[in-house]
Amino acid sequence: NMLDSIVKAASGLKEKVATKSEVSKILNEATNNDNWNISNSKLQVLADHTYDWNEYNTIMKHLWGKISSKPKNWRQIFKALHAMEY
């Protein structure tokens, strides 16, 4: 029935949006300028999301953006490299 398919599509979209915001939050936390590193469990979440091509592109674009920033942002560069290595 059409209503069921609409509900199913909306549910799928809601999951993707929630996943995007989760990945974005973890990326921002992984590459911020704080004096501590991110937990391995959060890095594992990022690694798991790289199996999806669209999310891989989003994650790598963010990390390369941080890596190519100015040397004064060395901590963000280091943290982006650490996330890539994981």
Secondary structure, DSSP 8 states (H G I E B T S, - for coil): -HHHHHHHHHHHHHHHHHHHHHHHHHHHHHTSS-SS---HHHHHHHHHHTTSHHHHHHHHHHHHHHHTS-GGGHHHHHHHHHHHH-
